Amino acid sequence: MGAKAISFIVIVLLTRIISVEDYGIYSFSIAIASWFTIFADLGVSWFTFNNAIKKDSSLLDLSINSRLFQSLVVLFIVPLFFVGTSNSFWITFLVTFFFLNTGFVKFIQIIFRGLEQSKNDIILASSEPIARLILMLVLYIFDIEISLLGICIGFSLIGLVLTIIFFVINLRKLNFKLFIPPFNDYVPLLGKTKYYFLYQVFQVGIGRMDIFFLEKYLDFKQVAYFSSAYNFYSAATLFLMAFITVNLKPLFYRVKLKHFLIFLALNLIMIAIYVMYLKDLYTVIYPIDYKPGAMILAILCLALPFYAAYQLKLLHNNYNNKTLQTVVAFGAVFCLKALTYFVLTAKSLYFAAVIFSTFEIITFLLIFGIHKLRTHNEGTADK
């Protein structure tokens, strides 16, 4: 919870240091970087986490080295896309570099969670946000003028230093040995992670697609307004995911439909209270220029219960080697959402927010619907 709160404060300070348009560029760069980090992972993180839950460490060293190797390959390929390009694309490169570093640290963190060794969580989850917070506080308190490019350089250096530290300290606890993944072992590993990779592609695409189309149809300011609200929403989802992954096995067997309905009702009540009485707090936290994001947040938060429910279900699918169901559901939502944006031009922030929440609900319905349909068909076949 503390790590997520710190990351949220970092973004709030960032919006007070740089212009609205620069924050839009930064948010757009994050959306692009999210795609690059998928190819640095190729589904290895989810596969390793799944094996860690089952206490299967046979492929642990190969998985870690593969994840590290893939990150290095992406790091050397990404600059080729940015030769001779504008300042905003150099920002994208730096944000991608930062994502690769912090992504590897999160990969190690999720292994420890799967092994039920969460003592490392405080260090792994909070060190990078705290380092960024210190940087942002210094810039804000002393009113230091700095460009977005300079801030991205700072974030990238923080990510690099922390990755090296965690690589040296934490991997020893896993009896890890550094080596170049042998081709004959690496290819079969990717064969096992392919479904995890595909649903990461679709899942990230679904979550970031709204940013891409807002930039395409509107401008970076609209991207900034939407991203400021999404930052709130993302903090809530990250907290939910932290809670789910730490309490995974108990949740598999105890959560029922009534629990989801209670969460849904409480969420609607909280949104109603926010809209009627607390909406003005948005411009207390963010600068007044970000006021358009206040109502966007309310619309996005309609999706929270559905997000939590389908995330738990997909983790359960992974645990039971039913990842293909997740791939099919996410693939269908990804294609349908992209088609919707191409057919219906995003003319306002509200349109994008409604599309976002609607497709989170559709994702929930598909993931659970496919499971019910499969169960019904298997039961019919048995008869």
N, C-alpha and C positions, 0 to 999 in steps of 0.2 A: 504493500500500500504506500509506504514511504517513497519507494523508488518511482512509482507512477505519479505521485504528487509532485515530486521534484522535477520530473520530466515535463509535467504540465506547467510548472512555474517557469521553467526555462523558456518554453514557447511564449508564455505571457510576456516575459521580459524581452524576448526577441521582437515581439510586435511593438514594443515601446522604444526599441533602439533603431529599427529599420523602418522604412516606409511600407505602406500597405501593398504597393505594387511589388516591392522586393520580397515581402513575405509571400506573395502569390507566386513569385518565381521560385522561392525556396520550397514551397509546398509542391509545386509542379515538379521540381527536381527530385523530391522525395518519392513522388509517384513513379518517376522513371527509374530511380535507384532501386525501388522495390522489385522492379522487373529484373534488373541485373542480378540482384542477390538470389533470385530463384535459380538462376543458372549457376550460381556459386554453390548452391545447395543440392540441386537435382534430386530432392526428396530424401537425402541421406539423414537429415535431422529427424524427421518423423519416423523413419525406419529404425534409427538408433534409439529413439525414445521408446518406441514400441517394444524393442528387444530389452531395453533397460528395465521396463516394467515387469517383463517376464524373467528378469534376472539372467538373461542370456548375454554373456559378454564375449562370445566366441568371435564376433566380428567387430568388436569395439575399436581396436587399434586400426583396423582397415578403414572403418567408417570415419574416424577422426582424421586420419591422414588423407583420405579421399576428400573430405570437406575442406581441409586446408589446401590441398592441391588444386581443387576446383576454384577456390577463392583467388589463388595466385594467378591462375589462367585467366579468369575474368578480369582481374586487375590489370593485366598486360594487354588484354584485348580492348577494353573500354576506351583507353586514350586514342585508339585509331579512329573512333567515331567523332572525336572532338578536335582534330587537327585543323587549324585555321578557322575555327568557329567563334561565335560571339561569347561575351563574358558569361552569359547565363548558362551556356553549355559547359564552361569550365567549372561553374558552380555545381552543375549536375555531376561532373566527374568527381569533385571533392566530396560531395554528399554520398556518392556511390562508394568511394574509398572508405568513408566513415562507416557506412552501412556494412561493408565487408568485414571491417574490424569488429564492430560491436556485434554483428551477426554471429561471428565465430565464438565470441564470449557467451552469447545467449545459447549457442549450441552446446557448449560445455555445461552451462547452467541447467539446461533441460535434461542432460544426461544424469546429473546429480539428482534431479527431481525424480526421474524415472527409477533410480536406484534407491529412492527414499532417503537420500542424504542431503536434506535441505539446509543443513548448517551453513553451507556455502552461499545460500541464497542472498543473505544480507550483504555480503561482500560483492558477489557477482552482479547482483541486481542494482546496487546503489552507487557503486564507485564511479561508474561513467556518468550518470546523471549529476552526482555531486560535483564532479570535476567541471562539467559544463555549467552547472549553477554558479560555481565560484567565478568562472570566467565572465558569465553574464552579469553577475552582481558587481564585479569590478568595473565593467564597461558602463553599467547603468548608474551606479552610485557616483562615480567620478566623471560622468557625462563625457566619456571618451568617444569621439567621432570615429567610426569605423565602417567600412563598407561590408556588404553581405559577403563578398569574396573573402575578406579578412576573417570574418566570423567562421566561415566554412573551413578555412585553413586551420583555425584554432580547434574546431571540432575534430578535424581529421587527425591532427597531432595527438589530441587526447585519446582518440580511438586507437591509434597505433601504439602509443606507450602502454595503455592498459592491456591491450591484446598481448604484447610481449610479456608483461608482468604475469598475467593470468596463465599464459602458455607455459611459463617456467614453473610457477608455483602449483597450480591446480592439477595439471596433467600428471604430475608425479603421484598424486593420490589415486590415479587410475592405473598406475604401473604402465604408463604409455611410453611407447618407443617410436621415435620419428623415423619414417622411411618413405620412399617414393612408392606409391601403390603399384604392385605388380600387375601388368596388363591382364594376365590370366585370372587374377582374383578381382580386379577392378570391374571388368565387364560384367561378370555374373552379379556383382553387387548392384550395379546400375539396373540390371534386369529385375532385381528384387525391389528397387526403389522407384520404378518407372511410374507406378500408379500414384505414389506419394508426390512425385514431381508434377504429374499432370494436374492433380487437384490443387497443388500450390499455384500453378500457373492460372488456373481458372479462379481460385479463391482470391488471389491478389488482384487479378484482372477485374473481378466483380467489385472489390472494395475500392480500387483506384480509378476505375473507369469514369466515374463522375467528374473527377478532376480533369482528366484528359479532354472530355467533351465540353466542360465549362471553358477551358482555355481555347478550345477550337471555335466555339460559338460566341463566347463573350470576351472576357479579358482577364488579365492577371489580378485585378482588384476583386472581381467576382470569385476567382479562385481563392483569394485570401479570405474573403468573408465566409465562404463555405468551409475552408480549412480550419478557420478559428472555431467553428461549431464542431467540426469533425474531431478536433483536438480534444474537446470535452468528451465526445462520444467514445473516442479511442481510449481515453484514460479509463472510462468506465468498463469498456470491453477487456482491456488488459488486466484490470483488477479481477474481473470475472474469470478470465482465463488462468490467472495466478491461483485463484481459489479452487478452480476446477482441477488443475494439474496437481496441486498439492493434496487434494482430497479425492483423487480419481477413483480408486477402487470402491470406496464407500458410496460414492455418488452413482456408480454403475448399477448398484443394487437397491438403493433406497429412494431415488427420485421417481415420483409418480406424476401422473397427469394433474392431480390436485395441487401439487407443489408448483407446477408451471402456471396454473390458473391463478394461484395466490400471488405469485411474482408478477404476472401480467396485470392483475388488478391494482397491486401496490404501485407498479410503474405508471399506470394511467392516472392514479391519484396524484402522484408526485409531479407528473407533467402538468396536470390541471392547476396545481398549487403554484408551480413555476410560472405558467402563462398568466395567471390572475394576479399574483402578488410579488413574484421574485424576478420577473423578466428584466427589470432595470439593473439587477446585479451584474448582468452581462457586460455592461459598459463601465462597471466599476473594476472588473477584472481585466477586461481589454480596453484599449483606448476608445474614445467615443466614435472614431471613424469606423469601428467594427460593429456598429449597432445593427446593420442588416443581418448579422449572424444570429441574433437573439432568437428569432422565431424558427430559424433553420435548425437550431439545437433541439427545440421541442419536437420538430418533425422527425429528426434523426433518432431521438431517444425512444420513439414508438417501437423501434426495431430491437431494443435491448433484450427483452425476454426471449424473442425468437432466435436471436444470435446465440445467447447462452445455451439454449436448448439444443440447437443443431450442432454447436461445437462439442457439447458433451456426447451427442449421438455419433458424430464422426470419429471422435476419439475411441468410442466403444466399437465402432466398425473397424478401426485400425487394429485395435487389440484383438479382435476376432478374425483378422485377415479378410475383412469385407470392404477393403478400400475401393474396389471397383464400383460399388454402389455410390460412394461419395464422388468419384470421378464423373460418373454418369449424371448425377444431380447437379454438380457444379458446372459441368460442361454445358448442360441444357440451359441453366440460368445465365451463364456467360454469353452464350450465343443469342438468347432471347433479349437480354439487356442491351447488348451491342446493337441488335437490330432495332430495338425501341429508340435508342438515341439517334440512329441514322435516319429512321423514318420520321420521328418527332423531334424537331429541332429544340434544343434546350434554350428557351428564350428568357428564363429567369432562374434565380437561385431556388425558388420554391419548387419549380418543376424538378430540378435535380434532386432536391431533398425528398420529395415524394417518390421519385423513381428509386432512390436509394433504399428507403424504408420498405417500399412495396416489394422489391426484389429480395430483401432480407427475409421477408415473410414467405415469399415464394420458395426461397432456398429451404427454409424450415419445412414447408409442406412437402417439397419433393424428397428431401432426405428421409423424412419419416414415412412418406407415402410409398417410396420404393421399398423400404423395409417391410411395410405391411403387405404390399403386393407380393413380394418375394416369399414372405412367410405363408401367405394364403395359398400361393401356387405350390409351395413345397408340401403343405398340408393336403392339398387336393391330390398331388401326385402320390403321396403315401397311401391314400385311400384307394 
